[in-house]
Amino acid sequence: ARGNEIRLITARPLNSIADSLDWLKEKKVWQYFAGWHSSVIMDESVGKILSKQEICELYGITVLVDNDERHLRKINVSGLKRILIKNGATENIKIKGIYVAKNWQDVVNEIEKIH
């Protein structure tokens, strides 16, 4: 979080969002997040459900980490660094326009290169 805002953007259903937030709190990392946003629940600040792309645009997101390649491919935001996390992957995976990280340390290293 050094000098940056971290936001959780999720497409999970409402009942599993609470579990995710509880997990982040249990791991003692929730305090690093500026907030959370959902692409399936109405955003009260704008009064509608926003897509992940719209959330990225609205909040000026510059890095998006996702474990689902489909979500990263759908987003076309100028200057957005897209990172696919494949935790535990052993082979090198190449996807045009998307950095593929094998673990969370790879994610941190890639973010540090651009910030």
C-alpha positions in Angstrom: 0.0 0.0 0.0 3.0 2.3 0.2 1.8 5.6 -1.2 -1.1 4.0 -3.1 -4.7 3.1 -2.5 -5.7 -0.5 -2.6 -9.4 -1.3 -3.4 -11.1 -4.7 -3.5 -13.2 -5.1 -6.6 -15.3 -8.2 -6.7 -17.9 -10.0 -8.8 -18.7 -12.3 -6.0 -22.3 -12.6 -4.8 -23.3 -10.7 -1.7 -23.2 -13.7 0.6 -19.6 -14.5 -0.2 -18.4 -10.9 0.0 -18.8 -10.9 3.8 -16.7 -14.1 3.9 -14.0 -12.4 1.8 -13.9 -9.3 4.0 -13.8 -11.5 7.2 -10.8 -13.5 5.7 -8.9 -10.2 4.9 -9.6 -9.0 8.5 -8.4 -12.4 9.9 -5.2 -12.2 7.9 -4.7 -8.6 9.2 -4.5 -7.0 5.8 -7.9 -5.3 5.6 -6.5 -2.1 7.1 -4.5 -1.6 3.9 -7.6 -1.4 1.8 -9.3 2.0 1.0 -12.6 0.1 0.5 -14.4 -2.5 -1.6 -16.5 -2.3 -4.7 -18.8 -4.9 -6.3 -19.8 -5.4 -9.9 -23.0 -7.2 -8.8 -24.3 -4.8 -6.1 -25.5 -1.2 -6.6 -22.8 1.4 -5.9 -24.5 3.9 -3.6 -22.2 6.8 -4.8 -23.6 6.6 -8.3 -26.9 4.8 -7.8 -26.3 1.9 -10.1 -24.4 -1.4 -10.6 -21.0 -0.7 -12.1 -18.9 -3.1 -14.2 -15.3 -3.7 -13.2 -14.3 -1.5 -16.0 -16.6 1.4 -14.8 -15.2 0.9 -11.2 -11.6 1.2 -12.6 -12.5 4.3 -14.5 -14.4 6.0 -11.7 -11.8 5.4 -9.0 -8.7 5.9 -11.3 -7.5 2.3 -10.8 -4.1 1.8 -12.4 -3.5 -1.9 -11.5 -6.1 -4.6 -11.6 -5.2 -8.1 -10.2 -7.7 -10.9 -10.9 -7.6 -14.7 -10.9 -10.0 -14.9 -13.9 -8.5 -14.1 -17.3 -12.0 -13.3 -18.7 -12.4 -10.4 -16.3 -9.1 -8.9 -17.3 -9.8 -9.3 -21.1 -13.1 -7.5 -20.8 -11.5 -4.3 -19.4 -10.1 -1.7 -21.7 -8.9 1.3 -19.5 -6.1 3.4 -20.8 -3.0 3.0 -18.7 -4.4 0.1 -16.6 -1.9 -2.7 -15.8 -3.7 -6.0 -15.8 -2.2 -8.9 -13.7 -3.5 -12.4 -13.8 -2.7 -14.3 -10.6 -2.1 -18.0 -11.1 -1.0 -18.9 -7.6 1.2 -21.9 -7.7 1.6 -22.1 -11.5 4.9 -23.8 -12.5 5.0 -23.0 -16.2 5.4 -19.6 -17.8 2.2 -18.4 -19.3 2.1 -15.6 -21.8 -1.0 -13.6 -22.6 -0.9 -10.5 -24.7 -1.4 -7.4 -22.6 -1.7 -9.2 -19.3 1.1 -10.0 -16.9 0.8 -13.5 -15.5 2.0 -13.8 -11.9 2.8 -17.2 -10.3 2.4 -16.0 -6.8 1.6 -12.8 -4.7 5.3 -11.9 -4.6 5.3 -11.7 -8.4 2.3 -9.4 -8.2 4.1 -7.1 -5.7 7.3 -7.1 -7.8 5.4 -6.2 -11.0 3.5 -3.4 -9.2 6.8 -2.0 -7.8 8.2 -1.7 -11.3 5.5 0.7 -12.3 5.0 2.7 -9.2 
